[in-house]
């Protein structure tokens, strides 16, 4: 088990290196001189030369990459083009927002998706099943940014129940913090919950036909007891696995949700940097989000092996 | 990749309802939308770009069931024209991804070993980013516009297609009929194209419909975020971005473009769902 985890972690290193090369190369493909782009129409040749020197843009590309990578490994992500602030600090400031949003959305996903799947799978082919599956299909098809807008329109602007955006740090006011994150988390959760619901149903149906379920039924156990005591624990592995994968996808979805609800998270940082053409920030932020995405998938994969020894490869 | 295997196993189980019906219903939705988009100027009265200040923010009426936007443009007409962009980007990106991903997956799956590693490892890197993040990064570098959205999405999709094709090839190539063809002296190209590819078509087809649905969502998201289609072109995502500032006075500006995105995505998801079960040659072991 531990060996498997270590092996997966070792495989992640070249992948992470590949990601850093890809992002770095991509940012060097930006048409034109980034120094000129940053300084704009007022750029003087001296100014451009100074900026190129300050950001090492005058060095060979390979050297620039190694310098960036070397510093990044030590936790130094360099400085941004605009305010010359340390990017590492920017990322650290934004990280808790994205992490909290993702965690709450994962919770909502589980709380919506699993009951939906149980409802559908518990009575296969019945009215509840069909209804839950229809809800699932629609849920998967809802654009999350549109859902966010609709929730703002209905619940915050219409009924005035919840704030339409903004961020209050947890340390400042835990209640306000959660109130401000309710709609964003729901927005992020709905389509993922639909996926989880569909999978939960499939996992439940799969388990329903195992012999221990037949035995439990023969023993005279009620359907409810069978579902919760025998089926659910055995269906839990695929459910948890898919939840893990969904958490990864949420990191991408968070970019859009943070934008709609004006949350100062990592996605917002990336998007603002893209608009400002602040390439060092784009480069680092994309790498950090990508690394988190990879880490979540890795943890999911290793946990899967831990929970179900049968699936552990070799 | 234990997870992928488990997912395939779990998702392969059958669902209630007629699969054929679901596929056909999905195809009807998609076909109707495509036809409307193709005949946009015939089907819908009014131009998508004609500005009529006196009609600005006019609520839905019988003549204009989706209402008017802040510049007095017909939202119905804009939605129908925006479908051209949505469906065009979806079709273009999936076609490009198939063009690149199918050969890569075929070669990787058939050759295995070093060739497989050389092809798949770089693609793994591309798959290590959330799709929308990679698309945003690509758009930030290469600029905005319809063609670039399609190309960026194709880059995001290629590894997914290659992986699906590779897995299908690995499963099919050990079948007896492939050995038989090889024993009869079929050259490799013929073996791959005539015997392996057709039998690996089902997962490719299902994946393609799923990717079409995702493409519509991602194009709308990118345009909404301002890194997708450029403003004069009607796009569902751009319409939502514009409508946000007016959503209190004119909720129809955000309601209808969103419903339009959902309808198209739902159509493709229905096709994918139905196809998955309909074409599955090994029906679920759970019985019906």
Interface residues (C-beta under 8 A of the other chain):
Chain A: X14 X15 X18 X19 X21 X22 X23 X26 X27 X29 X30 X31 X124 X125 X129 X130 X133 X137 X138 X140 X141 X142 X143 X145 X146 X149 X150 X152 X153 X157 X199 X202 X203 X205 X206 X208 X209 X237 X238 X241 X242 X244 X245 X248 X249 X251 X252 X253 X255 X256 X259 X270 X271 X274 X275 X277 X282 X286 X289 X290 X293 X294 X297 X300 X301 X304 X305 X311 X312 X313
Chain B: X1 X2 X3 X5 X6 X7 X10 X11 X13 X15 X16 X17 X121 X122 X124 X125 X126 X128 X129 X130 X131 X132 X133 X136 X137 X138 X139 X140 X141 X142 X143 X213 X217 X220 X221 X224 X225 X226 X227 X240 X244 X247 X248 X251 X254 X255 X257 X258 X261 X262 X265 X266 X269 X270 X273 X285 X286 X287
